[in-house]
Amino acid sequence: MSKNARRPLISRRLLWQLALILLVLVMLGVAWLDARVRQRFDSHQWQLPARVYARPVELYSGRVLAERHITQLLALLRYREQAGAPTPGSFSRQGNSYLIHTRAFHDSDGGEPARQIRLQLAGNQISSLSGADGARLPVARLEPMQIGSIHPGHSQDRILVRLADTPPMLHDMLLAVEDRQFYQHHGLSLRGLARAMVANLRAGGLTQGGSTLTQQLVKNFWLTRDRTLSRKLLEMPMAVLLELHYEKPQIIETYLNEVYLGQDGSRAIHGMGLGAQFYFGRPLNELEPHHFALLVGMLKGPSLYDPRRRPERAQARRDVVLNVAHEQGLLSDDALAAALARPLEVVPRGGGALYAFPAFIDLVRRQLARDYPPAVLSGEGLNIHSTLDVLAQLAAEDALARVLAQRDPQGDNQLNGAVVVTAPDQGDVLAIVADRQPRSAGFNRALDAVRPIGSLAKPAVVLTALERPKQYSLATLVADEPITVPLAHGDTWAPQNFDKESRGAIPMAEALAQSRNQAMASLGMEVGLEPLILTLKRLGVQGRIPAYPSIILGSHALTPFEVAVMYQPLATGGFRTPLRSITDVLDIAGQPLARYPVSADPVIEQGPAFLTQWAMIQVMRAGTGQRVLGQLPADLVVAGKTGTSDGYRDAWFAGFSGNHLAVVWIGRDDNQPAGVAGSSAALPVWGNLMAALPQRSLREDAPPGVEWVWMDADGQRRSAEGCQGARRYPMLVASIPEAASACGEDISRGGVRGWFRRLFD
């Protein structure tokens, strides 16, 4: 055979070999793509942030509830006003009567079904609570409000939804606009590709892709958004492979959770579930056709059709989608007209509860950081149930804002403040306010503003003395007289009273109630600085406390949160209950991962704790805190202490009832004189706050080892009721003197009591 005859044979063989190699390469490539598609789809777990929820809001007849607070609450929960409250998440109002259609929810207590409730307000409290049928309800709960999310490790956020829980209108509208042949094709639409090819030829470039919904999912899930030929060549076979292995419902459900819908700072908004909350402040199942149309329309370009930045363009795009839905038979003529007439109804950025309480979320982050690494918080979709009481938070914000507006209406004096509210027995942090603008996410004054506490230290001085019953009782006279204490380097400490006057010898209880600096300084120097420091440590004060005489009057600096920690044992009768912002942590399936149970450790003996608390009750009844009593019910027993730092730079008040402890600080960030005092600035905030919450009185019945005794004015002898100058005090048995005044002896010898005394003598 000639050379020329053999050449075609060699060429054909080479071509077959090349074709075979190419086929093998294609098959290997397809196999690689197939493995990649299945591995990614089967093992994919979305990076979900940890979500933080407030406690459910409890409503019951008799609960203190101002009209403005129920209005704020419904707004934060994104309840819409609608006649007859026909669907969950709606309410109607007639005067002081509210008809509320609650949302269903599940929690560790079992949750609540969706139902209608009717509540009547009268005199800043709920006067009646009933169901839709008029039957009285003992209690009703509104759903836990999501107050924040924690995603430090990535920038994506989403709320997962199941296809079965997705409103059919959204599903149908999406397919009508994006892929009408979704249930007929196998990943590629030849008609769509032909249409895109013609458009690209006319434009002279790649302007359209003719993508099916499956191709869009591939692009979002595996590839980039760049419009390149290479990406398109990868996208098409991957879409076919995806359809080969997975059912249509799986694909569309994944699409609904993956789609990109805009940006919130560094946080990327993904999925229809979060899109509904981000743009409308409502769950997906509460949206209406015009809402669905906007979300579907934004898929073409979330930035281009951003309803907050470009409302006219967004509305035009929404209306296009509505008309397409009408053409496809999804909307009647009347429904189309009604939807076209509706505004966009987009909530302001940051206007929902998710952004409402940044100071509290800051505390949650810090407490979670002790137990969970960032990767867990940012990727596993944890559900965190917090201790936040939304109504207590609103009351605290309102109380601080009102007082600051009165004292510094324009902010010229640069006054600011912080409030911490807890439930003493459980250690639950109910509310935190860290700025006169409570939605501000800047400096957290409640957790980080370290300021001298002033007279808030005085109850610790009294407690230190009372723990020595052989030496001191509340009746013991202390010297309210000038005192000079020598310091190092030749300096001296010579505190003065608020009124620049001295009253001589006065009972210890009165010295605390009237906040007499000289008397408390004398007492503090008598009991000793080291014992006082140990008392402060037992109360929960952390860090080094310098042994300077000035700590008696509160030169030591603490944050408002640290003051709340310090006052917890005083409010609980001697038990330290660590403050917690979290009750439990659940995984994405709702199974408990961790619980934060209540713990209580005795740090003060019951008797001295009761005496100190009683002395603080006198602060409110006849001392520096009495001006607030007009704001509270006349029979409510509360305790507290005012505090003012040098130069009127800081105003403090810390006080408690049987179920609420609240700490208030007011001052300036630059530590300049602010002209504020505890009784005139911080105390009114505390009074307004406590008046807005349901309260329980402190108990005044003496515990074992404490007896009520009438004492002579000299503080050293027993007396009796009716004797001149006699006062009644609770006293430890060990501190009750044997000696009695002449009047006391005369009275004790008469009557039944005297008969028993003579009998046993």
C-alpha positions in Angstrom: 0.0 0.0 0.0 1.4 3.4 -1.0 2.1 6.1 1.6 -0.7 8.2 0.1 -3.2 5.4 0.6 -2.2 4.9 4.2 -2.6 8.6 5.2 -6.5 8.6 5.2 -6.4 5.4 7.3 -4.1 7.0 9.9 -6.1 10.2 9.9 -9.3 8.3 10.6 -7.7 6.3 13.3 -6.3 9.4 14.9 -9.7 11.1 14.7 -11.3 8.0 16.4 -8.7 8.1 19.1 -9.2 11.8 19.7 -12.9 11.3 19.7 -12.6 8.5 22.3 -10.3 10.6 24.4 -12.7 13.5 24.2 -15.6 11.3 25.1 -13.7 9.9 28.1 -12.9 13.4 29.2 -16.5 14.5 28.8 -17.7 11.5 30.8 -15.1 12.2 33.5 -16.1 15.8 33.5 -19.8 14.9 33.8 -19.0 12.4 36.5 -17.0 15.0 38.4 -19.8 17.5 38.0 -22.3 14.9 39.1 -20.4 14.1 42.2 -20.0 17.8 43.0 -23.7 18.4 42.5 -24.8 15.5 44.7 -22.2 16.0 47.4 -23.0 19.7 47.7 -26.8 19.2 47.7 -26.8 16.2 50.0 -24.4 17.5 52.6 -25.3 21.2 52.4 -26.1 22.9 55.6 -26.8 26.5 55.5 -24.8 28.8 57.8 -27.6 30.0 60.1 -27.0 32.6 62.8 -28.1 32.1 66.4 -31.4 33.8 66.9 -32.3 35.5 70.2 -35.9 35.6 71.5 -37.5 37.6 74.3 -39.8 35.8 76.8 -43.4 35.6 75.7 -45.5 38.5 76.8 -48.0 37.6 79.5 -51.3 39.4 79.7 -53.7 38.9 82.6 -56.5 40.8 84.4 -55.0 43.3 86.8 -51.6 43.6 85.1 -50.2 47.1 85.1 -50.1 48.2 81.4 -50.1 51.7 80.0 -51.9 52.3 76.7 -48.7 53.6 75.1 -46.9 50.4 76.0 -49.5 48.1 74.4 -49.3 50.3 71.3 -45.5 50.0 71.2 -45.7 46.3 71.8 -48.1 45.6 69.0 -45.9 47.8 66.7 -42.8 45.9 67.6 -44.5 42.6 67.0 -45.7 44.0 63.7 -49.4 43.4 64.4 -51.4 45.2 61.7 -54.6 47.0 62.5 -57.5 45.4 60.7 -61.2 45.5 61.3 -62.3 42.4 63.2 -58.7 41.1 63.6 -59.5 38.3 61.1 -56.1 36.6 60.8 -53.1 35.9 63.1 -50.9 39.0 63.6 -53.8 41.5 63.4 -55.7 43.6 65.9 -58.6 46.1 66.1 -59.3 48.7 68.7 -62.3 50.6 70.0 -61.4 53.1 72.7 -59.6 51.2 75.4 -60.7 47.8 74.2 -58.4 45.7 72.0 -59.2 42.7 70.0 -56.0 40.8 69.2 -55.5 37.8 67.0 -52.4 36.2 68.4 -49.9 34.1 66.5 -49.3 30.5 67.3 -45.9 29.5 68.7 -44.1 26.7 70.4 -41.7 27.0 73.4 -40.4 25.0 76.3 -43.7 25.4 78.1 -45.7 24.0 75.2 -46.6 27.2 73.4 -49.9 28.7 72.4 -52.3 28.3 69.5 -53.4 31.2 67.4 -56.6 32.7 68.8 -58.5 35.9 69.3 -58.4 37.6 72.7 -60.0 40.8 74.0 -58.5 43.0 76.6 -59.9 46.1 78.2 -57.6 48.8 79.7 -58.7 51.0 82.6 -56.5 53.2 84.8 -53.2 51.9 83.3 -54.0 48.3 83.9 -55.8 45.4 82.2 -59.3 45.4 83.7 -60.6 42.3 81.9 -59.2 39.6 79.6 -61.4 37.2 77.6 -61.5 35.0 74.6 -63.4 35.7 71.4 -66.5 33.9 72.8 -66.5 36.3 75.8 -65.3 33.6 78.3 -62.9 35.0 80.9 -59.2 34.1 80.4 -56.8 33.7 83.3 -53.8 34.5 81.2 -52.8 34.9 77.5 -49.4 34.9 76.0 -48.1 36.7 72.9 -45.4 35.0 70.9 -41.7 35.4 71.8 -40.3 38.4 69.9 -37.1 37.8 68.0 -34.8 40.6 69.3 -31.6 39.8 67.5 -29.3 37.4 65.7 -25.7 36.5 66.2 -23.6 35.7 63.1 -20.0 36.7 63.7 -18.4 34.1 61.4 -20.2 34.9 58.1 -22.3 37.5 56.4 -25.3 35.5 55.3 -28.6 35.3 57.1 -31.8 33.5 56.3 -35.0 32.0 57.9 -35.5 28.5 56.6 -39.0 27.7 55.3 -40.5 24.4 54.2 -42.3 24.2 50.9 -45.3 22.8 52.6 -45.5 25.9 54.8 -45.0 28.4 51.9 -48.1 30.2 50.8 -49.2 28.7 47.4 -49.6 32.2 45.9 -45.8 32.8 46.3 -44.9 29.5 44.7 -47.3 30.1 41.8 -46.3 33.7 41.3 -42.6 32.8 41.3 -43.0 30.2 38.6 -45.3 32.4 36.5 -42.6 35.1 36.3 -39.3 33.0 36.4 -40.1 29.6 34.9 -43.5 28.7 33.7 -42.3 25.3 32.3 -40.6 24.3 35.6 -42.6 21.1 36.0 -42.2 20.2 32.3 -38.5 20.6 31.6 -35.5 18.7 32.9 -33.3 21.5 33.9 -33.0 23.4 30.6 -35.6 25.2 28.6 -34.9 25.1 24.8 -37.5 27.9 24.2 -35.8 30.1 26.8 -32.4 29.4 25.4 -33.5 30.3 21.9 -35.2 33.5 23.1 -32.0 34.5 25.0 -29.8 33.7 22.0 -31.9 36.1 19.7 -31.7 38.8 22.4 -27.9 38.4 22.7 -27.4 38.5 19.0 -29.4 41.7 18.8 -27.5 43.3 21.7 -24.1 42.2 20.4 -23.2 40.7 23.7 -24.3 38.3 26.5 -27.3 40.2 28.1 -29.7 37.3 28.7 -29.2 33.8 29.9 -32.6 32.1 29.3 -32.1 30.4 32.7 -34.6 28.1 34.2 -35.3 28.2 37.9 -33.0 25.2 38.3 -30.2 27.0 36.5 -30.6 30.0 38.7 -30.3 27.7 41.8 -27.1 26.2 40.3 -25.7 29.7 39.8 -26.5 30.8 43.3 -25.5 27.5 44.9 -22.3 26.5 43.1 -21.2 29.2 40.7 -20.8 33.0 40.5 -23.3 35.6 39.3 -20.9 36.7 36.5 -22.5 36.6 33.0 -19.8 34.6 31.2 -19.9 31.9 28.6 -17.7 29.6 30.7 -20.1 29.9 33.6 -23.1 29.2 31.3 -21.4 26.1 29.9 -21.0 24.7 33.4 -24.4 25.8 34.5 -26.4 23.8 31.9 -25.1 20.3 32.6 -25.2 20.9 36.3 -28.9 21.9 36.1 -29.6 18.7 34.2 -27.8 16.6 36.7 -29.6 18.3 39.6 -32.9 17.5 38.0 -31.8 13.9 37.4 -31.2 13.2 41.1 -33.7 15.4 42.9 -37.4 15.9 42.9 -39.0 19.2 41.8 -40.3 20.1 45.3 -36.8 19.7 46.8 -35.3 22.0 44.1 -37.9 24.8 44.5 -37.7 24.6 48.3 -34.0 25.0 48.2 -34.4 27.9 45.7 -36.9 29.7 48.1 -34.3 29.5 50.9 -31.3 30.4 48.8 -32.3 33.4 46.7 -30.5 36.7 47.4 -32.8 39.6 48.3 -30.6 42.5 49.4 -28.1 43.7 51.9 -28.4 45.0 55.4 -25.0 46.5 56.1 -22.6 43.5 56.2 -25.5 41.0 56.4 -26.7 39.4 53.2 -30.5 38.8 53.1 -31.2 35.3 51.7 -34.4 33.4 51.3 -38.1 34.4 51.1 -38.6 33.8 54.9 -36.1 36.4 56.0 -37.1 38.7 53.0 -40.6 38.8 54.4 -39.3 39.9 57.8 -36.7 42.3 56.5 -38.9 44.2 54.1 -42.4 43.8 55.7 -41.7 43.0 59.4 -44.1 40.0 59.1 -43.9 36.2 58.8 -44.1 34.9 55.2 -47.5 33.2 55.8 -49.0 36.6 56.7 -48.1 38.3 53.5 -50.6 39.3 50.7 -50.3 39.1 46.9 -48.8 42.6 46.6 -46.1 41.6 49.1 -45.3 38.4 47.2 -45.1 40.3 43.9 -42.5 42.7 45.3 -40.3 39.8 46.6 -40.5 38.0 43.3 -39.9 41.1 41.3 -36.7 41.9 43.3 -35.1 38.6 42.1 -34.3 40.4 38.9 -32.1 42.8 40.8 -32.3 43.3 44.6 -30.2 46.5 44.4 -31.9 47.8 41.3 -35.4 47.3 42.8 -34.6 48.1 46.4 -38.0 49.4 47.7 -36.3 51.6 50.3 -33.9 53.3 48.0 -35.8 53.2 44.8 -39.5 52.9 45.7 -40.9 54.1 42.3 -38.9 51.6 40.4 -39.7 48.8 42.9 -43.4 49.6 42.7 -43.3 49.5 38.9 -41.6 46.1 38.9 -44.1 44.8 41.5 -47.0 45.9 39.3 -45.4 44.0 36.3 -45.4 40.9 38.4 -49.0 41.4 39.5 -50.1 41.7 35.9 -48.2 38.6 34.9 -49.9 36.8 37.8 -53.3 38.1 36.5 -52.6 36.9 33.0 -51.8 33.4 34.3 -55.1 33.3 36.2 -53.6 33.6 39.7 -55.5 36.9 40.4 -59.0 37.9 39.6 -59.8 41.3 38.1 -60.9 42.6 41.5 -57.8 41.1 43.3 -55.5 42.7 40.7 -57.1 46.1 41.1 -56.9 45.8 44.9 -53.2 44.7 44.9 -52.2 47.5 42.4 -53.8 50.1 44.7 -51.8 49.0 47.7 -48.6 50.9 48.7 -45.4 49.0 49.1 -45.8 48.8 52.9 -42.1 48.3 53.5 -41.0 48.8 57.1 -38.1 51.2 57.8 -34.7 49.7 58.0 -34.0 48.7 61.6 -37.6 49.4 62.5 -38.5 45.9 63.7 -37.9 44.2 67.0 -34.8 42.6 65.6 -33.0 45.9 66.0 -35.0 47.2 69.0 -32.8 46.3 72.0 -29.1 46.5 71.1 -27.9 46.9 74.7 -29.6 43.7 75.8 -28.3 41.8 72.8 -24.8 43.0 73.8 -25.2 41.3 77.2 -26.5 38.1 75.5 -23.4 38.0 73.2 -21.1 38.4 76.1 -22.7 35.7 78.2 -22.9 33.3 75.2 -19.2 33.9 74.4 -18.3 32.1 77.7 -20.0 28.9 76.6 -19.9 28.7 72.8 -17.2 29.3 70.2 -18.0 31.8 67.4 -18.3 29.0 64.8 -21.2 27.4 66.7 -23.0 30.7 67.2 -22.6 31.7 63.6 -23.4 28.5 61.8 -25.7 26.0 63.6 -29.0 27.9 63.7 -29.3 27.9 67.5 -32.4 29.3 69.1 -31.6 31.3 72.3 -34.4 32.1 74.7 -33.5 35.2 76.7 -34.9 36.7 79.9 -35.9 40.0 78.2 -39.3 41.2 79.3 -40.5 43.4 76.5 -42.9 45.4 78.6 -40.3 46.0 81.3 -37.9 47.1 78.6 -40.4 49.6 77.1 -41.2 50.9 80.6 -37.5 51.4 81.3 -36.9 53.2 78.0 -39.9 55.4 78.5 -39.0 56.3 82.1 -35.5 57.4 81.3 -36.5 59.3 78.2 -39.2 61.3 80.0 -36.9 62.4 82.8 -34.0 63.3 80.5 -36.4 65.2 78.2 -37.5 67.3 81.3 -34.0 68.0 82.6 -32.1 68.3 79.3 -34.7 68.7 76.5 -32.3 69.6 73.7 -29.4 67.6 74.9 -27.4 70.8 75.5 -26.2 69.5 78.9 -25.2 66.2 77.2 -27.0 64.2 79.9 -27.4 60.5 79.3 -28.3 57.5 81.3 -28.6 53.8 81.8 -31.1 51.4 83.4 -30.9 47.8 84.5 -34.0 45.8 85.6 -33.8 42.4 87.1 -36.1 39.8 88.8 -34.1 39.3 92.1 -35.2 35.8 93.0 -34.4 34.3 89.6 -31.5 36.6 88.7 -33.2 37.3 85.3 -32.2 40.5 83.5 -35.5 41.8 82.4 -34.4 45.1 80.7 -31.3 47.1 79.8 -31.3 50.7 78.6 -27.9 52.1 77.7 -28.7 55.4 75.9 -31.3 58.2 75.9 -31.8 57.0 72.3 -32.4 53.3 73.2 -32.1 52.0 69.6 -28.6 53.3 69.4 -26.0 50.5 69.2 -23.1 52.6 70.4 -21.5 52.8 73.8 -23.2 50.4 76.2 -23.4 52.6 79.4 -25.2 49.9 81.3 -22.4 47.4 80.9 -19.3 49.6 80.3 -19.8 53.0 82.0 -17.6 52.7 85.1 -18.6 55.5 87.5 -18.3 56.2 91.3 -21.4 54.8 93.0 -21.6 57.4 95.8 -24.0 56.6 98.6 -25.0 53.3 97.0 -22.1 51.9 99.1 -23.7 52.9 102.4 -26.0 49.8 102.8 -22.8 47.7 102.8 -21.4 49.8 105.7 -24.6 49.3 107.6 -24.6 45.6 106.9 -21.0 45.2 108.0 -21.9 46.8 111.3 -25.1 44.8 111.8 -23.1 41.6 111.5 -21.6 42.5 114.9 -24.7 42.2 117.0 -22.8 42.7 120.3 -21.7 46.1 119.2 -24.3 47.5 116.8 -28.0 47.6 116.1 -30.1 49.9 113.9 -30.8 51.9 117.1 -27.1 52.5 117.8 -26.2 56.1 117.8 -23.5 57.3 115.3 -21.8 60.6 115.3 -23.1 62.9 112.6 -20.2 65.4 113.3 -17.2 66.6 111.4 -14.6 63.9 110.9 -11.0 64.2 109.6 -9.1 61.1 108.6 -5.4 61.4 108.0 -4.1 59.9 104.7 -0.7 59.2 103.3 1.6 62.1 102.3 0.0 64.4 104.9 -3.4 64.6 103.2 -6.7 64.3 105.0 -10.2 63.1 104.2 -12.9 65.3 105.7 -16.3 64.5 104.2 -19.3 66.9 104.5 -23.0 66.4 104.6 -25.2 67.3 101.6 -26.7 70.2 103.6 -23.3 71.3 105.1 -24.8 70.8 108.6 -24.2 68.3 111.4 -26.9 66.7 113.6 -24.9 65.2 116.3 -25.6 61.6 117.5 -28.4 59.9 115.4 -29.6 56.3 115.1 -27.8 54.2 112.4 -31.1 53.6 110.6 -31.7 57.4 110.4 -28.1 58.0 109.2 -28.8 55.7 106.3 -32.3 56.9 105.6 -31.1 60.6 105.5 -27.8 59.6 103.8 -25.7 61.5 106.3 -22.1 61.4 105.1 -20.4 62.3 108.3 -22.3 59.7 110.3 -21.7 57.0 107.8 -18.0 57.9 107.6 -17.7 57.6 111.4 -19.5 54.2 111.3 -17.4 53.0 108.4 -14.1 53.9 110.1 -15.3 52.1 113.3 -16.1 48.9 111.5 -12.9 49.1 109.5 -12.1 49.3 105.8 -11.0 45.7 105.4 -14.2 44.2 106.8 -16.1 46.6 104.5 -14.2 45.4 101.5 -14.9 41.8 102.4 -18.6 42.7 102.6 -18.5 44.3 99.2 -16.8 41.2 97.8 -19.5 39.0 99.3 -22.1 41.1 97.7 -20.5 40.4 94.3 -18.2 43.4 93.6 -15.3 42.1 91.4 -11.8 43.4 91.1 -9.6 45.3 93.4 -11.2 47.7 95.9 -8.6 50.1 97.3 -8.6 50.4 101.1 -9.2 54.2 101.1 -11.6 55.8 103.6 -13.5 57.3 100.6 -14.9 53.9 99.7 -17.3 54.3 102.6 -19.0 57.0 100.7 -18.8 55.2 97.3 -15.6 56.4 95.6 -15.2 53.0 94.2 -16.5 52.9 90.5 -18.8 50.3 89.1 -21.1 50.0 86.0 -24.9 50.0 86.4 -24.9 46.3 85.7 -22.3 45.7 88.5 -24.4 47.7 90.9 -27.4 45.4 90.1 -25.1 42.4 90.9 -24.1 44.1 94.2 -27.8 44.8 95.2 -29.1 41.3 94.3 -28.2 39.8 97.8 -29.8 42.8 99.5 -33.0 42.3 97.5 -33.1 38.5 98.0 -32.6 38.5 101.8 -29.0 37.3 101.6 -28.8 35.1 98.5 -26.5 35.8 95.6 -28.3 34.8 92.3 -26.0 35.3 89.4 -27.6 37.6 86.8 -28.5 35.7 83.6 -29.8 36.9 80.2 -30.4 33.4 78.8 -32.8 30.7 80.0 -32.0 28.0 77.5 -30.4 27.2 74.1 -32.1 25.0 71.5 -30.7 23.5 68.3 -32.3 24.1 64.9 -34.7 21.2 65.5 -35.9 22.7 68.8 -34.1 20.2 71.0 -32.5 21.6 74.2 -28.7 22.0 74.1 -28.2 23.9 77.3 -30.2 25.3 80.2 -29.2 28.1 82.5 -30.9 27.2 85.7 -31.5 29.5 88.6 -28.9 29.2 91.4 -28.7 30.8 94.8 -25.8 30.9 97.2 -26.2 32.3 100.7 -23.7 35.1 101.2 -25.3 37.1 104.1 -27.0 35.6 107.1 -30.7 36.0 107.2 -31.0 38.2 110.2 -28.5 41.0 109.1 -29.9 40.8 105.6 -33.4 41.5 106.9 -32.2 44.4 109.1 -30.4 46.0 106.2 -33.4 45.7 103.9 -35.6 47.2 106.6 -33.3 50.1 106.9 -33.5 50.6 103.2 -37.3 50.6 103.4 -36.9 53.5 105.8 -35.0 55.4 103.1 -38.2 55.2 101.1 -40.6 56.0 103.9 -38.9 58.8 105.7 -35.6 59.4 103.9 -34.1 60.6 100.6 -36.3 58.3 98.6 -39.7 59.3 100.1 -40.6 61.8 97.3 -41.2 58.8 94.9 -43.9 57.2 97.1 -46.7 59.3 95.5 -46.0 57.5 92.2 -46.5 54.1 93.7 -49.4 52.4 95.3 -49.8 53.5 98.9 -49.6 49.9 100.3 -46.5 48.9 98.3 -43.4 48.2 100.4 -40.2 49.0 98.5 -36.5 49.6 99.5 -33.7 51.6 97.9 -30.9 54.0 98.1 -30.0 57.2 96.4 -26.4 58.0 95.3 -24.6 61.1 94.2 -20.9 61.4 93.3 -18.6 64.4 94.0 -19.4 67.5 92.0 -22.9 66.2 91.1 -21.4 64.3 88.2 -23.3 61.1 88.7 -26.9 60.5 89.9 -27.8 57.0 91.1 -30.7 55.1 92.5 -30.9 51.4 93.2 -34.1 50.0 94.7 -36.3 47.0 94.7 -39.7 45.6 95.5 -40.5 41.9 96.1 -40.2 41.1 92.4 -38.2 43.8 90.7 -34.8 45.4 91.2 -33.9 48.4 89.1 -30.7 50.5 89.0 -30.6 53.9 87.3 -27.6 56.1 86.5 -27.7 59.6 85.0 -24.6 61.7 84.1 -22.4 62.9 81.3 -20.0 60.7 79.3 -17.2 63.2 79.7 -17.4 63.0 83.5 -18.0 66.7 83.8 -20.3 68.1 86.5 -23.8 67.5 85.4 -25.8 69.2 88.2 -27.6 65.9 89.0 -28.4 64.2 92.3 -29.7 60.8 93.0 -33.0 62.0 94.6 -33.8 64.6 91.9 -32.6 62.9 88.7 -32.3 59.1 89.1 -35.1 58.5 91.6 -37.9 59.9 89.3 -36.8 57.5 86.6 -36.9 54.6 89.0 -40.4 55.7 90.3 -41.8 56.0 86.8 -40.4 52.6 85.8 -41.6 50.8 88.9 -45.1 52.3 88.6 -45.4 50.9 85.1 -44.7 47.3 86.2 -46.7 44.8 88.3 -45.2 44.9 91.8 -45.2 42.7 94.9 -44.4 44.2 98.3 -41.4 43.3 100.3 -42.2 41.2 103.4 -41.7 42.8 106.8 -42.3 39.9 109.0 -39.2 39.2 111.0 -37.3 35.9 110.3 -36.1 33.6 113.1 -33.5 35.3 115.3 -35.0 38.8 114.9 -37.5 40.4 117.2 -39.2 43.8 117.2 -38.0 45.9 120.1 -38.9 49.4 121.4 -35.7 51.2 122.0 -34.9 54.3 124.0 -33.6 57.4 122.3 -30.1 56.7 123.6 -30.0 53.5 121.5 -28.7 51.5 124.4 -31.7 50.6 126.5 -35.0 48.9 125.8 -38.1 51.1 126.0 -41.8 50.6 125.3 -44.5 52.0 123.1 -45.7 55.3 124.4 -42.4 56.2 126.1 -41.0 59.6 125.1 -38.5 59.2 122.2 -39.0 55.5 121.9 -38.7 53.9 118.5 -39.4 50.4 117.3 -36.7 48.5 115.5 -36.1 44.9 114.3 -33.1 43.6 116.2 -31.1 40.4 116.3 -31.7 38.7 119.6 -28.0 38.9 120.4 -28.1 42.7 120.2 -31.2 43.3 122.4 -29.9 45.0 125.5 -30.9 43.8 129.0 -31.2 47.3 130.4 -34.4 49.2 130.0 -35.3 52.8 130.4 -37.3 53.8 133.5 -40.4 54.3 131.3 -39.8 51.0 129.7 -39.5 49.2 133.1 -42.6 50.8 134.4 -44.7 49.8 131.5 -43.2 46.3 131.4 -44.1 45.7 135.0 -47.8 46.4 134.3 -50.3 44.2 132.5 -50.0 40.7 131.3 -46.5 41.1 130.0 -45.3 42.3 133.4 -47.0 39.4 135.2 -45.2 36.9 133.0 -41.9 38.8 133.5 -42.3 38.7 137.3 -43.3 35.0 137.2 -40.2 33.9 135.3 -37.9 36.3 137.3 
